Amino acid sequence: MAETLLDKLLSKINILFRCSGTNIAIGKAAPTNTKRNRCVYVINLILLNTDVLGSTCWFISGLKSGKSFTELTYIAPCIILSILSDMKSMSIIIYEKKVYQLMENLRMMEAHERIRENTAERGKIIEKGVNFLNLVINVLYVLNIILLVCFAFHPLVVMMLNYKKTNEIELLLPFPIVYPFDAYNIKVWPVIYLRQIWSEIVAVFNICAADFAFYNFCSYITIQFRLLQYDIEHVITGTQKSIYNDEMRSGRIRNKLVEIIKRHQELITCVNLLENIYSVSMLYNFISSSVIICLTGFNVTENKDMILVITFFTFLFMGLLQILFLSFFGDMLMDASIEVSNAVYNSKWYLVPPKTRKTLLLILTRAQKPCKLTAYGFADVSLKAFMKVLSTSWSYFALLKTVYSTE
């Protein structure tokens, strides 16, 4: 079977799936590959969450010992982001069968798409959707690499600057984590340093793998909705007289409408599968994003270390983009589903017999109920939700600044 557009899109982010152990890009993997992926996932899960546990212990002890706000808010967003990483990766693993089912449904839709008439307008619809998706993923790839580099090399830069001032080497680590041994012993420090960097990479890759797959699925379903709109608008051709007098032409139109209804139902099923896969992790994503944006914004405004300011500014920017694109792609899918009703209205429905008009009315009525993704039913994944996250983040930020300034 020829490689589908979906497979081509997912292959561009295959490295994320392989590194995180949530390898869905290869479809139904062979048993050996599945076992290998699970081993990678479990090892990464253990390494990441032992560091999360150690950083949580440091945070709690810091609260008790009276650590400064800036020290506490340095590690807090990293802990929250790591837990988000767990939620994202687990949603892919737990709902793996539904992920494969969704991919298979989309592949079948593309197979059916290949036998339809290939027009320039249809090609433009596909090209526009794919080009925007590739642009988003390429930009996020670059920004995530910058974020990883900033956190990974910040301690080394600080160590070099301190050495120039004092001629003494003070060992530092990317993240303050409690270990049952002296992590700053020169014999173990390099290993701990590399391990923390790997935990950082795993956390970022888990989130990116799940998010980029979400963008791919949303874009692909949106493209299919756009193609469906195009077919609805062009399903009725000819004049009223020719349609009424030619039973064969009238029958072909009815058959095409039956096919369109089936495609519409398949797309609704795909959206429901996507909702089942992502709804739980999306809820935590929306809740945690407000806290992450607030805490990283606080570090940007209050930190005097310019290297840390740049690091957390990148972190802040990435946090904003992450929730923005989740909301944007969810909003884009919702709009595309609603616009199917506009396509029915824009078609030449007035030329067909009353029985066929009733079929078109059925499609129009169903399309007016949007296919939407939610944060476990609490909120729609849309740009309105993004604005709500920004509003909540600003409220938390203002409160935190007030509390900090009064101390």
N, C-alpha and C positions, 0 to 999 in steps of 0.2 A: 504493500500500500504506500502510495506517495506521501511524502512528508506534508503535513497540513500547515496552514498559516499559524494555528495555535502552537504546534510543536516548534515552529521556527521562532515564535515569540518567546516561548518558555526556554528554549535552548540558550538564549542570550543571558539568562539568569541562572543557568544550570550550576555554575560554580557555587552559588549561594546555597542551593539545595544540597549539594555534595558535602560542603564544609559543615553545614548544620546537621546533616543526617536526615533531613526531611526531604528526601529526593523524590519529588513528584514529576519532575520534568521528563522522565523517560517513560511515563505511562505505567503500565502494569509491569513492574520490574520482575526479573527472574528471582526465584527464591534466594539464591546466593547473594544477589545484590541487595535484596531486602534485609537479609540478616546482617550484612556488612553495614548497611545504612543505620540499622537499629543499634549496632554496636557503637558506631560513631556518635549517634544521638545520645545514647546513655552515658558514654564517657564525657561528652561535652556538657550534658546536664549535671553530672556529678561535679565536674571541675567548676562550672559556673556557679552552682548553688552553694558549694562549700565556701566560695569567695563571698557570695551574697550573705551567707550566715556569719562569716567573719566580719564583714563590713557592718552588718546589723548589730553585732556585739560591740563593735567599736562605737557605733552611733549611740547605743544605749549607755555605754560607759562614759561617753562624752557628755551626754545629758546629765549624768550623775555628778561628773567631775567639773562641770561648768565650762565646757568648751565653748568657744565663741560661735556666734551665729554663722559666720563665714566658713568656719571649719565644718560645722554640722551640715550646712547647706551645700557643701562641696560633695559630700558622699551621698546625701539623701536622694537627689535625682538619679544618681547612678544605680542605687538600690531599686528605685521604682522602675527604672528602665529595664533592669535585669529581670524583674518579676514580669514586666510586660513581655519581654523576650520569651519567658517560659510559657506564658499564656498563648502567645502567637504560635509557637512551635507545637505545643500540645494540641491546639485546635486542629492543626494540619494532621498530626499523628492520629488523634482520636477519630476524626471524621475522614480518614484516608479513603475509605470506600466511597463516600459521597464525593470526595475530590475526584476520584477516578471516574465515577458515574457522570459527574459534571463534564469532565474532559471528553468522555466518550460521546455524550450528547452533543457537545459542540463540534466534535469531529464529524459526527453523522450529519449535522446541519451543513457543515462545509462541503461534505461529499455530495449532498443534494444541491448545494449552491453551484457546483461545477457543471451540472447538467442544464442549468438555466442559461438563458441568453446572456452573453457577455457584452455589456454596453459600456461606453466611456463614462457615463454617469455612475454606474455601479462601481467601476474601477476607481473613480475619484472618491466615492464614499469610503471604500476600504483603505485607500492610500492616505486619506486625511486622518482617519482614526489611528492607523499604524504609525504614521509619522509623529503624531502628537505623543503617543505612548512611548515611542523610542526616545523622543526628546526628554520627556519626564524622567525616564529610567537612567539615561546618560547623565543628566544633571545630578540626580540623587546619588549615582555611583561616585561621582567626583566629590560631592560634598561629604559623603560618608567616609571616603578615604581621607579627606582632610581632617575630619573629626577624629578618626582613629590615630592618625599621625600626631595630632596635637596632644592627645592624652598620653600616647606612648612615649613621646620624646620630651614632654615637659619636664619630668624629673631629671633627665640627663642634662638638659640646658641649664636648669637651676643648679645642678651639681657643678657644672663647669664654671658658672658665674661665681658661685661660692668659693670654688677653688682658687680663682684669680684674686679674690679678696683676702682669703685667709691662708692660702697654701695648704689647706687641709681638705681631705675628701670626706664629705658627709653623704653616706648612702641614703638614697630616697627611693620610694616606690610610687607607681602611678596612683594607687589608691590606698587609703589607710584601712588596713584589714588586720584583725586579731588572729594570730596563729599560735598554736600550742608550743612554739619554739621561737628562737630569736631570728626573725626574718631578715634582720640587718647584718647578720654574720656573713662575712665576705664569701664563705664557702657555699652558702645556700642562696645568697641574694640574687645572683644572676638567674638561677632557676625560678625563684619566686617572681622576679621581674618579668621573665618570659611567660610565666603562667598567667600573671595578671593581664598581660597584653592579649594572650589567647582568649581569656575569659571575656575581655572587651570585644574581641573580634567575633566570638560566638554570639554574644548578646546582640551586636549590630547585625550580624548575618541572619540570625533567627528572625529578627524584625523585618529586615529587608526582603528575605525570602518570602515570608507570608504576605507582606505588603505588595511587593512587585507581582506576585501571583494574583493578588486581588485586583491590581490595576489591569493586568492582562485579561482576567476573566470579565471584568466590567467593560473594558474596551471592546472585547470580542462580542459580548452580548449586545452592547450599544450599536456596534456595526451591523449586527444582524437585525436589530430593530430598525435602523436606518434603511437597510435593504428591503425590509418588509414594507416600510412606508413607501419606498419607491415603487415596489410591485403593486401595492394597493392603488396608488395614484395612476398607474398605467394599465391596470387590469381591464378596464373598460375602454374599448376602441370602437370606432365606427360611428354611425348615426343611429338615432332611435329607431328609424324605419328599418334599417338593415338588421338591427338586433331583434326587433319584434318579429320580422318576417323570416329571419334565418334561424331555425331551431338549433342547428348545429353550432352556430356562433353563440347563441344564448346558453347552450349546454356547456360549451368550453369555458365561458365566463363563470358559470356556477361551479364547475370543477376546479377552476383556479381559486375561487373564493373558498372552497372547502379545503384546498391545500394551504391557503393563507391562514385559515382558522387553526389548522393543525400546527403550522409553524409558530403561530402566536401562542398556542398552548405549550409547545415545547420550550419557547423562550421564558414563559412564566414559570415552568418547571425548573429551568436553569437558574432563574433568579431565586427561587425558593431554596434550591440546593446551596447556592452561595450564601444565602441568609443563614441556613443551618450551620454552615461551616464557620462563619465569622462572627455571628451575633454576640456570643459570650465574650470573646476576646475584644470585640469592638466596644463593648460596654466598659471594660476595664481601661481600654485605650482612651476613651473620651474622658473618663474620670481622672486618670493619671496624667493626662496631657495638661490639664489645668495646673496641677501641682508642679509638674516638671517645668513648664513655661514660667511659672511664678518663681521657683527657686533658682533657675538658671538666670532669669532676668535680675534677680537680687544679687547673684554673684557678679554679673557684668557691671552693675552699678556700684557695688560696694568694695570689690576687690581692688587692691592697689598693685598687685602683680600683673603686669601687662601681658605676660604669657598666658596666665590663667584667664585674664579678661578675653583674650582672643579665643582661647579654648572654649570658654563658656558662651561666648558670642556665637561661635560655630554650633555649639550644642543647642542654644536657643533657636537659632535659625533652622536647624534640622528639626527640632521639636515642632516649630510652627509649620514647616513644609510637610512634615509627616501627617499631621492631623488635617492640614489643608487639602492635600491630595486625596486622602481617604474620603473626605467630605465631598471634594470636587467630583471624583469618579462615581461616587454613590449618587450625587445630584445629577450627573450627566446621564447615568443609566435611567434614573427616574423620569427625567425630561423626555428621553428617547421613547420610553414606554407610553407616556401620555400623548406624545405627538403622533402616535398611530391613529388616534381619533381624528386629528387634523387631516391626516392623509386620506381617511375615509371621506371626510367632508370635501376635500379638494379633488376627489375622483369624480368621474362623470356618472354619479349615481342616479341622476335624473333621467338617464337614457335607458335604464334597464327596467324590466317588468317589476311589479310590486313584490313578488316573491323574492326576487334577488335583492331588492332594496331592504327587505326585512333581514336578510343575511348580513348586509352591510351595516344595518343598524345594530345588530347583535355585536359585531366587531367593534363598532364605535362605542357602544355602551360599556363593554368590558374594558376597552382601552382607557376609558375615563377614570378607572380605578388604577392608580399608578402601581407599577411593580417597584417596590422599594426595599432597601436594606435598612435594618435597624440595629441599634445597640441593645440587643436582647429585648426589644419591644418598648424600651423606655424613651428612645428618641430616634428619629429618622437620621440616617447617614446622609446629610445634605449640607449645603453651605450655611443654612440657618443654624445647624448644630455647631458648625465651626465658629460662627459669630458668638454663640452662647459660651463656647469654650474660652474664647478671647475675653469675653465680659467677665467670666468667673475668674480667669487668671489675673486680670487686672485688679479685681476686688481682693484676691488673696495677696497680691503683690503690694497693694496700698496698705493693707493691714500689717503685713510683715515689715514694711518700711517704717510704719508708725511705731510698732513694738520695738524695733531695733533702735530707732532714734531716741526713744524714751529711756533706754537702758544706760 
